[in-house]
Amino acid sequence: MSIIHQKGTTMTNPATPSCHPVIVVIVGTTMTEIALILFALGMGGCANFIIIVVDSIEYDLLVLRLVQSGWSEDDVKRVIPRSRYFQLDSPFDRGFDFSAPLNATWKRIIHEPALERIAQDPSSPGCAGTPAMGRARAESCFVELGTFFRQAIQELTQIRTEALALKPGVLCHVVTTLRGGTGTGATEIVGAALRAETPSESRIILRLAMPDIYLGDTRASANSHATIHSLQADHRFGHGVTMHDGRILRAPFDLVIPTFVSDGALSLKPLDVLRLQCETLASYLDPEMQSAILAREVDCT
């Protein structure tokens, strides 16, 4: 099934506000339910959009986890078909030699003996909660990620823009949690791959669910702290994202929005965060609301 949805007759109405097509990229397993909730809310009558899931586990395991959360297998495969799923494969295997001259650049990421042992263990689940592993997987798949995003953007934008009143560029939302290895390690590289393939008029917004919402442990808090500092460093003063081989990529995000457990007045639970993210994303999928948001340069979060 194609994940592109068109407004139909309403979008051809000259009075309908023009809007950008939307890509939602969900990184990691925790927030994947957003895709299913959006479709359960009946978002099929909105602006053109695509939902993509990027994770470090196999597709069948992702489906199993969502089924265990109460979703039907048919719904999961319909909303997140295999063609809209990208698995971040590990560049390492049990015999990988980090001391070999051709592999030495990986020590920018895998810089400790303990990390080398984790990287060389093919039985480690996903990224084993380690940001370095998430980053290594994303960097090793950077070219394939770019091709994947380019095909999705072409599918999304190669339509009759005059009939659908589409603005140039793509509005991209990258959604993740700063808890485990995939979200904390891979998100910035995923964003850089997306930035390299989007038209110049595009905008990329990063939406972060912080670990305190999910009662994260000390390790999760450390992961998020390190990731936030990395995002700040790479986006300040036009620096960019440094790859393990020394390349510097354009910093991907125009806006970073973290969500915490409390703002002093309201406290959130995991389900509240899912609903908040879904409602915010839904506002960008409505042409009139998206037009109002962008005209006022605000975000509904």
C-alpha atoms as an extended CHARMM CRD file, in Angstrom:
* protein
*
       301  EXT
         1         1  MET       CA              0.0000000000        0.0000000000        0.0000000000  PROA      1               0.0000000000
         2         2  SER       CA              1.2140000000        3.4880000000       -0.7900000000  PROA      2               0.0000000000
         3         3  ILE       CA              1.5120000000        5.7080000000        2.2630000000  PROA      3               0.0000000000
         4         4  ILE       CA              0.7830000000        8.8140000000        0.1870000000  PROA      4               0.0000000000
         5         5  HSD       CA             -2.6080000000       10.3300000000        0.8870000000  PROA      5               0.0000000000
         6         6  GLN       CA             -4.2170000000       12.9840000000       -1.2600000000  PROA      6               0.0000000000
         7         7  LYS       CA             -6.9220000000       15.4240000000       -0.2450000000  PROA      7               0.0000000000
         8         8  GLY       CA             -9.0140000000       14.6200000000       -3.2800000000  PROA      8               0.0000000000
         9         9  THR       CA            -11.6670000000       17.0600000000       -4.4070000000  PROA      9               0.0000000000
        10        10  THR       CA            -11.0980000000       19.4090000000       -1.5030000000  PROA      10              0.0000000000
        11        11  MET       CA             -7.4710000000       19.9510000000       -2.4290000000  PROA      11              0.0000000000
        12        12  THR       CA             -8.4660000000       21.0060000000       -5.9190000000  PROA      12              0.0000000000
        13        13  ASN       CA            -10.6130000000       23.7840000000       -4.4530000000  PROA      13              0.0000000000
        14        14  PRO       CA             -8.8910000000       27.1050000000       -5.2680000000  PROA      14              0.0000000000
        15        15  ALA       CA             -9.7880000000       28.3750000000       -1.7890000000  PROA      15              0.0000000000
        16        16  THR       CA             -7.7780000000       25.6290000000       -0.0910000000  PROA      16              0.0000000000
        17        17  PRO       CA             -4.5280000000       27.0150000000        1.3820000000  PROA      17              0.0000000000
        18        18  SER       CA             -1.3740000000       25.7830000000       -0.2770000000  PROA      18              0.0000000000
        19        19  CYS       CA              0.8370000000       23.5750000000        1.8890000000  PROA      19              0.0000000000
        20        20  HSD       CA              4.0550000000       21.5980000000        1.8260000000  PROA      20              0.0000000000
        21        21  PRO       CA              4.0760000000       17.8230000000        1.4220000000  PROA      21              0.0000000000
        22        22  VAL       CA              5.1360000000       16.1970000000        4.6910000000  PROA      22              0.0000000000
        23        23  ILE       CA              7.5600000000       13.3950000000        5.5650000000  PROA      23              0.0000000000
        24        24  VAL       CA              7.5130000000       11.9250000000        9.0640000000  PROA      24              0.0000000000
        25        25  VAL       CA             10.6670000000        9.9420000000        9.8730000000  PROA      25              0.0000000000
        26        26  ILE       CA             10.4420000000        7.9040000000       13.0800000000  PROA      26              0.0000000000
        27        27  VAL       CA             13.8350000000        6.7790000000       14.4060000000  PROA      27              0.0000000000
        28        28  GLY       CA             13.9010000000        3.8500000000       16.8300000000  PROA      28              0.0000000000
        29        29  THR       CA             11.2030000000        1.5340000000       18.1170000000  PROA      29              0.0000000000
        30        30  THR       CA              9.6650000000        3.4940000000       20.9920000000  PROA      30              0.0000000000
        31        31  MET       CA              7.8190000000        6.1300000000       18.9630000000  PROA      31              0.0000000000
        32        32  THR       CA              6.8120000000        3.8630000000       16.0720000000  PROA      32              0.0000000000
        33        33  GLU       CA              3.2410000000        3.6560000000       17.3760000000  PROA      33              0.0000000000
        34        34  ILE       CA              2.8140000000        7.2600000000       16.2010000000  PROA      34              0.0000000000
        35        35  ALA       CA              2.3610000000        5.9640000000       12.6430000000  PROA      35              0.0000000000
        36        36  LEU       CA             -0.4570000000        3.6400000000       13.7000000000  PROA      36              0.0000000000
        37        37  ILE       CA             -2.1630000000        6.2420000000       15.8860000000  PROA      37              0.0000000000
        38        38  LEU       CA             -2.1500000000        8.7960000000       13.0720000000  PROA      38              0.0000000000
        39        39  PHE       CA             -3.8740000000        6.3770000000       10.7460000000  PROA      39              0.0000000000
        40        40  ALA       CA             -6.2630000000        5.2550000000       13.4860000000  PROA      40              0.0000000000
        41        41  LEU       CA             -7.2780000000        8.9090000000       13.8060000000  PROA      41              0.0000000000
        42        42  GLY       CA             -8.2190000000        8.8810000000       10.1290000000  PROA      42              0.0000000000
        43        43  MET       CA             -5.4990000000       11.0680000000        8.6660000000  PROA      43              0.0000000000
        44        44  GLY       CA             -6.1990000000        9.8040000000        5.1490000000  PROA      44              0.0000000000
        45        45  GLY       CA             -7.9250000000       13.0410000000        4.1120000000  PROA      45              0.0000000000
        46        46  CYS       CA             -4.9850000000       15.3700000000        4.6890000000  PROA      46              0.0000000000
        47        47  ALA       CA             -2.1230000000       16.8720000000        2.7780000000  PROA      47              0.0000000000
        48        48  ASN       CA              0.2330000000       14.5350000000        0.9720000000  PROA      48              0.0000000000
        49        49  PHE       CA              2.4920000000       12.7580000000        3.4350000000  PROA      49              0.0000000000
        50        50  ILE       CA              4.7060000000        9.7350000000        3.9030000000  PROA      50              0.0000000000
        51        51  ILE       CA              5.6600000000        7.9780000000        7.1310000000  PROA      51              0.0000000000
        52        52  ILE       CA              9.0500000000        6.2550000000        7.2720000000  PROA      52              0.0000000000
        53        53  VAL       CA             10.4860000000        4.1750000000       10.1110000000  PROA      53              0.0000000000
        54        54  VAL       CA             14.2550000000        3.8370000000       10.5950000000  PROA      54              0.0000000000
        55        55  ASP       CA             15.4600000000        1.3330000000       13.1870000000  PROA      55              0.0000000000
        56        56  SER       CA             18.2980000000       -1.0630000000       13.9610000000  PROA      56              0.0000000000
        57        57  ILE       CA             16.1890000000       -4.2070000000       14.3800000000  PROA      57              0.0000000000
        58        58  GLU       CA             14.7840000000       -6.4660000000       11.6800000000  PROA      58              0.0000000000
        59        59  TYR       CA             11.4280000000       -5.5780000000       10.1590000000  PROA      59              0.0000000000
        60        60  ASP       CA              9.7210000000       -8.7530000000       11.3930000000  PROA      60              0.0000000000
        61        61  LEU       CA             10.8740000000       -8.0350000000       14.9540000000  PROA      61              0.0000000000
        62        62  LEU       CA              9.4630000000       -4.5130000000       14.7480000000  PROA      62              0.0000000000
        63        63  VAL       CA              6.1230000000       -5.9360000000       13.6120000000  PROA      63              0.0000000000
        64        64  LEU       CA              6.1970000000       -8.4450000000       16.4780000000  PROA      64              0.0000000000
        65        65  ARG       CA              6.8390000000       -5.7290000000       19.0640000000  PROA      65              0.0000000000
        66        66  LEU       CA              3.9320000000       -3.6460000000       17.7880000000  PROA      66              0.0000000000
        67        67  VAL       CA              1.6510000000       -6.6950000000       17.7860000000  PROA      67              0.0000000000
        68        68  GLN       CA              2.6790000000       -7.3110000000       21.4060000000  PROA      68              0.0000000000
        69        69  SER       CA              1.6200000000       -3.7180000000       22.1290000000  PROA      69              0.0000000000
        70        70  GLY       CA             -1.9050000000       -4.5280000000       20.9730000000  PROA      70              0.0000000000
        71        71  TRP       CA             -1.9130000000       -3.6520000000       17.2750000000  PROA      71              0.0000000000
        72        72  SER       CA             -3.0070000000       -6.1990000000       14.6930000000  PROA      72              0.0000000000
        73        73  GLU       CA             -0.3590000000       -7.5690000000       12.3480000000  PROA      73              0.0000000000
        74        74  ASP       CA             -2.4410000000       -6.5770000000        9.3100000000  PROA      74              0.0000000000
        75        75  ASP       CA             -2.6680000000       -2.9580000000       10.4930000000  PROA      75              0.0000000000
        76        76  VAL       CA              1.0560000000       -2.7780000000       11.2340000000  PROA      76              0.0000000000
        77        77  LYS       CA              2.0280000000       -4.0900000000        7.8000000000  PROA      77              0.0000000000
        78        78  ARG       CA             -0.5120000000       -1.8450000000        6.0870000000  PROA      78              0.0000000000
        79        79  VAL       CA              0.5840000000        1.3480000000        7.8440000000  PROA      79              0.0000000000
        80        80  ILE       CA              4.3220000000        0.5090000000        7.9400000000  PROA      80              0.0000000000
        81        81  PRO       CA              4.9400000000       -1.6840000000        4.8930000000  PROA      81              0.0000000000
        82        82  ARG       CA              8.3910000000       -3.1020000000        4.3910000000  PROA      82              0.0000000000
        83        83  SER       CA              8.9510000000       -0.5530000000        1.6180000000  PROA      83              0.0000000000
        84        84  ARG       CA              8.6600000000        2.2450000000        4.2090000000  PROA      84              0.0000000000
        85        85  TYR       CA             11.0560000000        0.6300000000        6.6650000000  PROA      85              0.0000000000
        86        86  PHE       CA             14.8330000000        1.1120000000        6.6480000000  PROA      86              0.0000000000
        87        87  GLN       CA             17.0040000000       -1.1600000000        8.7780000000  PROA      87              0.0000000000
        88        88  LEU       CA             20.3360000000        0.2240000000        9.9480000000  PROA      88              0.0000000000
        89        89  ASP       CA             22.7460000000       -2.6700000000        9.4980000000  PROA      89              0.0000000000
        90        90  SER       CA             25.9580000000       -2.9790000000       11.4930000000  PROA      90              0.0000000000
        91        91  PRO       CA             29.2200000000       -2.5040000000        9.5670000000  PROA      91              0.0000000000
        92        92  PHE       CA             30.9900000000       -4.8570000000       11.9740000000  PROA      92              0.0000000000
        93        93  ASP       CA             31.1860000000       -8.6030000000       12.4400000000  PROA      93              0.0000000000
        94        94  ARG       CA             32.9720000000      -10.9400000000       14.8170000000  PROA      94              0.0000000000
        95        95  GLY       CA             36.2060000000      -10.7990000000       12.8720000000  PROA      95              0.0000000000
        96        96  PHE       CA             36.2940000000       -7.0180000000       12.3190000000  PROA      96              0.0000000000
        97        97  ASP       CA             39.7960000000       -5.6920000000       12.9670000000  PROA      97              0.0000000000
        98        98  PHE       CA             39.7310000000       -2.1310000000       14.2980000000  PROA      98              0.0000000000
        99        99  SER       CA             43.5490000000       -2.0070000000       14.1160000000  PROA      99              0.0000000000
       100       100  ALA       CA             43.6920000000       -2.5560000000       10.3610000000  PROA      100             0.0000000000
       101       101  PRO       CA             44.6910000000        0.6300000000        8.4730000000  PROA      101             0.0000000000
       102       102  LEU       CA             41.5270000000        0.6330000000        6.3450000000  PROA      102             0.0000000000
       103       103  ASN       CA             39.3500000000        0.3320000000        9.4650000000  PROA      103             0.0000000000
       104       104  ALA       CA             41.1990000000        2.7730000000       11.6780000000  PROA      104             0.0000000000
       105       105  THR       CA             38.8040000000        5.6600000000       11.0100000000  PROA      105             0.0000000000
       106       106  TRP       CA             36.0400000000        3.7980000000       12.8610000000  PROA      106             0.0000000000
       107       107  LYS       CA             37.9200000000        4.5350000000       16.0800000000  PROA      107             0.0000000000
       108       108  ARG       CA             36.4080000000        8.0330000000       15.9260000000  PROA      108             0.0000000000
       109       109  ILE       CA             33.1870000000        6.3180000000       17.0250000000  PROA      109             0.0000000000
       110       110  ILE       CA             34.1820000000        2.9440000000       18.5040000000  PROA      110             0.0000000000
       111       111  HSD       CA             36.9820000000        4.3130000000       20.6490000000  PROA      111             0.0000000000
       112       112  GLU       CA             37.0490000000        1.9280000000       23.6310000000  PROA      112             0.0000000000
       113       113  PRO       CA             37.8680000000       -1.8100000000       23.8730000000  PROA      113             0.0000000000
       114       114  ALA       CA             34.4820000000       -2.4560000000       25.5110000000  PROA      114             0.0000000000
       115       115  LEU       CA             32.7010000000       -0.8610000000       22.5460000000  PROA      115             0.0000000000
       116       116  GLU       CA             34.7870000000       -2.9350000000       20.1430000000  PROA      116             0.0000000000
       117       117  ARG       CA             33.6420000000       -6.1090000000       21.8750000000  PROA      117             0.0000000000
       118       118  ILE       CA             29.9860000000       -5.0220000000       21.6540000000  PROA      118             0.0000000000
       119       119  ALA       CA             30.4040000000       -4.0590000000       17.9930000000  PROA      119             0.0000000000
       120       120  GLN       CA             31.9360000000       -7.4220000000       17.1070000000  PROA      120             0.0000000000
       121       121  ASP       CA             29.1400000000       -9.3990000000       18.7790000000  PROA      121             0.0000000000
       122       122  PRO       CA             26.4970000000      -10.1750000000       16.1140000000  PROA      122             0.0000000000
       123       123  SER       CA             24.0780000000      -11.3410000000       18.8160000000  PROA      123             0.0000000000
       124       124  SER       CA             23.8330000000       -7.8690000000       20.4110000000  PROA      124             0.0000000000
       125       125  PRO       CA             20.2020000000       -6.7200000000       20.1070000000  PROA      125             0.0000000000
       126       126  GLY       CA             19.9420000000       -3.6570000000       17.8990000000  PROA      126             0.0000000000
       127       127  CYS       CA             22.3840000000       -1.0520000000       19.1680000000  PROA      127             0.0000000000
       128       128  ALA       CA             22.5870000000       -2.5780000000       22.6690000000  PROA      128             0.0000000000
       129       129  GLY       CA             21.5530000000        0.7720000000       24.1500000000  PROA      129             0.0000000000
       130       130  THR       CA             24.8540000000        2.2700000000       22.9900000000  PROA      130             0.0000000000
       131       131  PRO       CA             24.8070000000        5.5730000000       21.0280000000  PROA      131             0.0000000000
       132       132  ALA       CA             28.1600000000        4.7900000000       19.3960000000  PROA      132             0.0000000000
       133       133  MET       CA             26.6340000000        1.7050000000       17.8130000000  PROA      133             0.0000000000
       134       134  GLY       CA             23.6590000000        3.6600000000       16.5320000000  PROA      134             0.0000000000
       135       135  ARG       CA             25.9240000000        6.2570000000       14.9760000000  PROA      135             0.0000000000
       136       136  ALA       CA             28.1760000000        3.6140000000       13.4180000000  PROA      136             0.0000000000
       137       137  ARG       CA             25.1850000000        1.8590000000       11.8630000000  PROA      137             0.0000000000
       138       138  ALA       CA             23.8130000000        5.1160000000       10.4690000000  PROA      138             0.0000000000
       139       139  GLU       CA             27.1610000000        6.2220000000        9.0550000000  PROA      139             0.0000000000
       140       140  SER       CA             27.7410000000        2.8610000000        7.3830000000  PROA      140             0.0000000000
       141       141  CYS       CA             24.2860000000        3.0770000000        5.7500000000  PROA      141             0.0000000000
       142       142  PHE       CA             24.5220000000        6.7680000000        4.8260000000  PROA      142             0.0000000000
       143       143  VAL       CA             24.5370000000        6.2520000000        1.0510000000  PROA      143             0.0000000000
       144       144  GLU       CA             21.6840000000        3.7340000000        1.1760000000  PROA      144             0.0000000000
       145       145  LEU       CA             19.7260000000        6.0530000000        3.4780000000  PROA      145             0.0000000000
       146       146  GLY       CA             20.1270000000        8.8580000000        0.9680000000  PROA      146             0.0000000000
       147       147  THR       CA             18.8350000000        6.6720000000       -1.8640000000  PROA      147             0.0000000000
       148       148  PHE       CA             15.9130000000        5.5530000000        0.2910000000  PROA      148             0.0000000000
       149       149  PHE       CA             14.9490000000        9.1420000000        1.1490000000  PROA      149             0.0000000000
       150       150  ARG       CA             15.4340000000       10.3400000000       -2.4260000000  PROA      150             0.0000000000
       151       151  GLN       CA             13.0150000000        7.7340000000       -3.7670000000  PROA      151             0.0000000000
       152       152  ALA       CA             10.4430000000        8.5990000000       -1.0890000000  PROA      152             0.0000000000
       153       153  ILE       CA             10.7130000000       12.3360000000       -1.8350000000  PROA      153             0.0000000000
       154       154  GLN       CA             10.3650000000       11.7220000000       -5.5660000000  PROA      154             0.0000000000
       155       155  GLU       CA              7.2610000000        9.6430000000       -4.9530000000  PROA      155             0.0000000000
       156       156  LEU       CA              5.8530000000       12.3390000000       -2.6820000000  PROA      156             0.0000000000
       157       157  THR       CA              6.5390000000       15.3260000000       -4.9330000000  PROA      157             0.0000000000
       158       158  GLN       CA              6.0940000000       13.9510000000       -8.4700000000  PROA      158             0.0000000000
       159       159  ILE       CA              2.4340000000       14.8810000000       -8.6130000000  PROA      159             0.0000000000
       160       160  ARG       CA              0.4180000000       17.6500000000      -10.2080000000  PROA      160             0.0000000000
       161       161  THR       CA              1.3320000000       20.4410000000       -7.8040000000  PROA      161             0.0000000000
       162       162  GLU       CA             -1.1100000000       22.8670000000       -9.4110000000  PROA      162             0.0000000000
       163       163  ALA       CA             -3.9810000000       20.5080000000       -8.6320000000  PROA      163             0.0000000000
       164       164  LEU       CA             -2.9110000000       19.8870000000       -5.0420000000  PROA      164             0.0000000000
       165       165  ALA       CA             -1.7800000000       23.4420000000       -4.2720000000  PROA      165             0.0000000000
       166       166  LEU       CA              1.5920000000       22.2700000000       -3.0010000000  PROA      166             0.0000000000
       167       167  LYS       CA              4.3350000000       24.6730000000       -1.9920000000  PROA      167             0.0000000000
       168       168  PRO       CA              7.9230000000       23.9440000000       -3.0550000000  PROA      168             0.0000000000
       169       169  GLY       CA             10.0540000000       21.9900000000       -0.6290000000  PROA      169             0.0000000000
       170       170  VAL       CA              9.1900000000       19.2890000000        1.8690000000  PROA      170             0.0000000000
       171       171  LEU       CA              8.2830000000       19.6980000000        5.5280000000  PROA      171             0.0000000000
       172       172  CYS       CA             10.1500000000       16.9620000000        7.4210000000  PROA      172             0.0000000000
       173       173  HSD       CA              9.5490000000       15.8240000000       10.9930000000  PROA      173             0.0000000000
       174       174  VAL       CA             12.1240000000       13.5120000000       12.5730000000  PROA      174             0.0000000000
       175       175  VAL       CA             10.6900000000       11.9210000000       15.7260000000  PROA      175             0.0000000000
       176       176  THR       CA             12.6480000000        9.8980000000       18.2910000000  PROA      176             0.0000000000
       177       177  THR       CA             13.4510000000        9.3760000000       21.9570000000  PROA      177             0.0000000000
       178       178  LEU       CA             16.7750000000       10.0790000000       23.6120000000  PROA      178             0.0000000000
       179       179  ARG       CA             16.9480000000        6.8240000000       25.5390000000  PROA      179             0.0000000000
       180       180  GLY       CA             18.6670000000        3.9270000000       23.7690000000  PROA      180             0.0000000000
       181       181  GLY       CA             21.3090000000        3.5390000000       21.1160000000  PROA      181             0.0000000000
       182       182  THR       CA             19.3200000000        4.0800000000       17.9170000000  PROA      182             0.0000000000
       183       183  GLY       CA             17.6600000000        7.3820000000       18.7690000000  PROA      183             0.0000000000
       184       184  THR       CA             20.6590000000        8.9100000000       20.5080000000  PROA      184             0.0000000000
       185       185  GLY       CA             23.2790000000        7.6700000000       18.0760000000  PROA      185             0.0000000000
       186       186  ALA       CA             21.6450000000        7.5390000000       14.6580000000  PROA      186             0.0000000000
       187       187  THR       CA             19.2070000000       10.4620000000       14.5670000000  PROA      187             0.0000000000
       188       188  GLU       CA             21.6430000000       13.2060000000       13.5660000000  PROA      188             0.0000000000
       189       189  ILE       CA             23.1350000000       11.0940000000       10.7590000000  PROA      189             0.0000000000
       190       190  VAL       CA             19.6340000000       10.1410000000        9.5800000000  PROA      190             0.0000000000
       191       191  GLY       CA             18.7840000000       13.8540000000        9.5600000000  PROA      191             0.0000000000
       192       192  ALA       CA             21.9280000000       14.6610000000        7.5790000000  PROA      192             0.0000000000
       193       193  ALA       CA             21.0270000000       12.0280000000        4.9700000000  PROA      193             0.0000000000
       194       194  LEU       CA             17.5320000000       13.4940000000        4.7580000000  PROA      194             0.0000000000
       195       195  ARG       CA             18.8720000000       17.0480000000        4.4680000000  PROA      195             0.0000000000
       196       196  ALA       CA             21.1440000000       16.0520000000        1.5760000000  PROA      196             0.0000000000
       197       197  GLU       CA             18.1550000000       14.8030000000       -0.4370000000  PROA      197             0.0000000000
       198       198  THR       CA             15.5180000000       17.4620000000        0.2900000000  PROA      198             0.0000000000
       199       199  PRO       CA             14.9280000000       20.4950000000       -1.9460000000  PROA      199             0.0000000000
       200       200  SER       CA             16.4220000000       23.7920000000       -0.7870000000  PROA      200             0.0000000000
       201       201  GLU       CA             13.0450000000       25.1530000000        0.3870000000  PROA      201             0.0000000000
       202       202  SER       CA             12.5910000000       22.2610000000        2.8060000000  PROA      202             0.0000000000
       203       203  ARG       CA             12.5110000000       22.4140000000        6.5910000000  PROA      203             0.0000000000
       204       204  ILE       CA             13.5170000000       19.6470000000        9.0250000000  PROA      204             0.0000000000
       205       205  ILE       CA             12.1630000000       19.6520000000       12.5770000000  PROA      205             0.0000000000
       206       206  LEU       CA             13.5500000000       17.2630000000       15.2050000000  PROA      206             0.0000000000
       207       207  ARG       CA             11.0520000000       16.1790000000       17.8950000000  PROA      207             0.0000000000
       208       208  LEU       CA             12.6380000000       14.5790000000       20.9420000000  PROA      208             0.0000000000
       209       209  ALA       CA             10.9310000000       12.7050000000       23.7580000000  PROA      209             0.0000000000
       210       210  MET       CA             13.3210000000       12.9920000000       26.6750000000  PROA      210             0.0000000000
       211       211  PRO       CA             14.0950000000        9.9230000000       28.8160000000  PROA      211             0.0000000000
       212       212  ASP       CA             12.4970000000       11.2580000000       32.0200000000  PROA      212             0.0000000000
       213       213  ILE       CA              9.0790000000       10.7000000000       30.4390000000  PROA      213             0.0000000000
       214       214  TYR       CA              9.8330000000        6.9990000000       30.1540000000  PROA      214             0.0000000000
       215       215  LEU       CA             11.3650000000        6.7630000000       33.6410000000  PROA      215             0.0000000000
       216       216  GLY       CA             14.7800000000        6.3450000000       32.0610000000  PROA      216             0.0000000000
       217       217  ASP       CA             17.6900000000        5.1540000000       34.1540000000  PROA      217             0.0000000000
       218       218  THR       CA             21.0080000000        6.9060000000       34.6540000000  PROA      218             0.0000000000
       219       219  ARG       CA             22.3730000000        5.4630000000       31.4180000000  PROA      219             0.0000000000
       220       220  ALA       CA             19.4470000000        6.8600000000       29.4260000000  PROA      220             0.0000000000
       221       221  SER       CA             19.9590000000       10.2810000000       31.0000000000  PROA      221             0.0000000000
       222       222  ALA       CA             23.6550000000       10.1590000000       30.1120000000  PROA      222             0.0000000000
       223       223  ASN       CA             22.7860000000        9.2150000000       26.5250000000  PROA      223             0.0000000000
       224       224  SER       CA             20.4090000000       12.1530000000       26.1770000000  PROA      224             0.0000000000
       225       225  HSD       CA             22.8520000000       14.5890000000       27.7920000000  PROA      225             0.0000000000
       226       226  ALA       CA             25.6040000000       13.6110000000       25.3620000000  PROA      226             0.0000000000
       227       227  THR       CA             23.2660000000       13.7790000000       22.3670000000  PROA      227             0.0000000000
       228       228  ILE       CA             21.9780000000       17.2520000000       23.2150000000  PROA      228             0.0000000000
       229       229  HSD       CA             25.5400000000       18.5430000000       23.5630000000  PROA      229             0.0000000000
       230       230  SER       CA             26.4560000000       16.9720000000       20.2190000000  PROA      230             0.0000000000
       231       231  LEU       CA             23.4370000000       18.5840000000       18.5350000000  PROA      231             0.0000000000
       232       232  GLN       CA             24.3480000000       21.9680000000       19.9920000000  PROA      232             0.0000000000
       233       233  ALA       CA             27.9670000000       21.6940000000       18.8910000000  PROA      233             0.0000000000
       234       234  ASP       CA             27.1560000000       20.5900000000       15.3470000000  PROA      234             0.0000000000
       235       235  HSD       CA             24.4980000000       23.2620000000       14.7550000000  PROA      235             0.0000000000
       236       236  ARG       CA             26.3240000000       26.2600000000       16.1680000000  PROA      236             0.0000000000
       237       237  PHE       CA             28.4030000000       28.6290000000       14.0590000000  PROA      237             0.0000000000
       238       238  GLY       CA             27.6960000000       26.6680000000       10.8750000000  PROA      238             0.0000000000
       239       239  HSD       CA             29.9490000000       23.7910000000       11.9020000000  PROA      239             0.0000000000
       240       240  GLY       CA             28.1720000000       20.6540000000       10.6350000000  PROA      240             0.0000000000
       241       241  VAL       CA             28.1910000000       16.9120000000       11.3300000000  PROA      241             0.0000000000
       242       242  THR       CA             31.6120000000       15.2300000000       11.3040000000  PROA      242             0.0000000000
       243       243  MET       CA             31.6460000000       11.6840000000        9.9180000000  PROA      243             0.0000000000
       244       244  HSD       CA             34.1510000000        9.0360000000       11.0040000000  PROA      244             0.0000000000
       245       245  ASP       CA             36.1160000000        9.4540000000        7.7690000000  PROA      245             0.0000000000
       246       246  GLY       CA             36.5530000000       13.2000000000        8.3290000000  PROA      246             0.0000000000
       247       247  ARG       CA             33.7910000000       14.4540000000        6.0310000000  PROA      247             0.0000000000
       248       248  ILE       CA             31.6950000000       17.3100000000        7.3970000000  PROA      248             0.0000000000
       249       249  LEU       CA             28.0160000000       17.2920000000        6.4370000000  PROA      249             0.0000000000
       250       250  ARG       CA             25.5750000000       20.1530000000        6.6650000000  PROA      250             0.0000000000
       251       251  ALA       CA             23.8490000000       20.3060000000       10.0680000000  PROA      251             0.0000000000
       252       252  PRO       CA             20.3700000000       18.9470000000        9.3490000000  PROA      252             0.0000000000
       253       253  PHE       CA             17.8450000000       20.4810000000       11.7490000000  PROA      253             0.0000000000
       254       254  ASP       CA             16.1400000000       23.8630000000       11.5170000000  PROA      254             0.0000000000
       255       255  LEU       CA             14.3520000000       23.3940000000       14.8170000000  PROA      255             0.0000000000
       256       256  VAL       CA             14.8400000000       20.9980000000       17.7620000000  PROA      256             0.0000000000
       257       257  ILE       CA             11.9060000000       20.4990000000       20.1410000000  PROA      257             0.0000000000
       258       258  PRO       CA             12.4650000000       18.4100000000       23.2940000000  PROA      258             0.0000000000
       259       259  THR       CA              9.5190000000       17.2360000000       25.4040000000  PROA      259             0.0000000000
       260       260  PHE       CA             10.0990000000       16.6620000000       29.1250000000  PROA      260             0.0000000000
       261       261  VAL       CA              8.0400000000       14.9330000000       31.7940000000  PROA      261             0.0000000000
       262       262  SER       CA              6.8770000000       18.2290000000       33.2910000000  PROA      262             0.0000000000
       263       263  ASP       CA              6.8730000000       21.9340000000       32.5730000000  PROA      263             0.0000000000
       264       264  GLY       CA              6.1010000000       22.8160000000       36.1720000000  PROA      264             0.0000000000
       265       265  ALA       CA              2.3670000000       22.8360000000       35.6080000000  PROA      265             0.0000000000
       266       266  LEU       CA              1.6040000000       19.6640000000       33.6670000000  PROA      266             0.0000000000
       267       267  SER       CA              3.1240000000       16.2030000000       33.9860000000  PROA      267             0.0000000000
       268       268  LEU       CA              3.2260000000       13.7330000000       31.1180000000  PROA      268             0.0000000000
       269       269  LYS       CA              3.1560000000        9.9590000000       30.8820000000  PROA      269             0.0000000000
       270       270  PRO       CA              4.3700000000        7.9280000000       27.8750000000  PROA      270             0.0000000000
       271       271  LEU       CA              0.8740000000        7.7370000000       26.3830000000  PROA      271             0.0000000000
       272       272  ASP       CA              0.4910000000       11.5070000000       26.8080000000  PROA      272             0.0000000000
       273       273  VAL       CA              3.6880000000       12.0310000000       24.8310000000  PROA      273             0.0000000000
       274       274  LEU       CA              2.4790000000        9.8250000000       21.9930000000  PROA      274             0.0000000000
       275       275  ARG       CA             -0.7970000000       11.7410000000       21.8540000000  PROA      275             0.0000000000
       276       276  LEU       CA              0.9920000000       15.0890000000       21.9990000000  PROA      276             0.0000000000
       277       277  GLN       CA              3.3020000000       14.1520000000       19.1390000000  PROA      277             0.0000000000
       278       278  CYS       CA              0.3920000000       12.7650000000       17.0900000000  PROA      278             0.0000000000
       279       279  GLU       CA             -1.7610000000       15.8450000000       17.6050000000  PROA      279             0.0000000000
       280       280  THR       CA              1.1290000000       18.1520000000       16.7190000000  PROA      280             0.0000000000
       281       281  LEU       CA              1.9750000000       16.1810000000       13.5760000000  PROA      281             0.0000000000
       282       282  ALA       CA             -1.7090000000       16.0660000000       12.6260000000  PROA      282             0.0000000000
       283       283  SER       CA             -1.7840000000       19.8580000000       12.6740000000  PROA      283             0.0000000000
       284       284  TYR       CA              0.9090000000       19.9000000000        9.9680000000  PROA      284             0.0000000000
       285       285  LEU       CA             -1.0970000000       17.4110000000        7.8920000000  PROA      285             0.0000000000
       286       286  ASP       CA             -4.0840000000       19.7530000000        7.7360000000  PROA      286             0.0000000000
       287       287  PRO       CA             -3.5440000000       22.3130000000        4.9340000000  PROA      287             0.0000000000
       288       288  GLU       CA             -5.2610000000       25.1850000000        6.7380000000  PROA      288             0.0000000000
       289       289  MET       CA             -3.5010000000       24.5590000000       10.0430000000  PROA      289             0.0000000000
       290       290  GLN       CA             -0.1050000000       24.0710000000        8.3870000000  PROA      290             0.0000000000
       291       291  SER       CA             -0.5230000000       27.3170000000        6.5030000000  PROA      291             0.0000000000
       292       292  ALA       CA             -1.3730000000       29.1540000000        9.7230000000  PROA      292             0.0000000000
       293       293  ILE       CA              1.5820000000       27.6170000000       11.6000000000  PROA      293             0.0000000000
       294       294  LEU       CA              4.1230000000       28.5190000000        8.9370000000  PROA      294             0.0000000000
       295       295  ALA       CA              2.6900000000       32.0130000000        8.4440000000  PROA      295             0.0000000000
       296       296  ARG       CA              3.1620000000       32.7480000000       12.1460000000  PROA      296             0.0000000000
       297       297  GLU       CA              6.5020000000       30.9210000000       12.4790000000  PROA      297             0.0000000000
       298       298  VAL       CA              5.3230000000       28.9570000000       15.5310000000  PROA      298             0.0000000000
       299       299  ASP       CA              5.0470000000       25.3090000000       16.4840000000  PROA      299             0.0000000000
       300       300  CYS       CA              2.0350000000       23.7930000000       18.1950000000  PROA      300             0.0000000000
       301       301  THR       CA              4.1640000000       21.9790000000       20.7870000000  PROA      301             0.0000000000
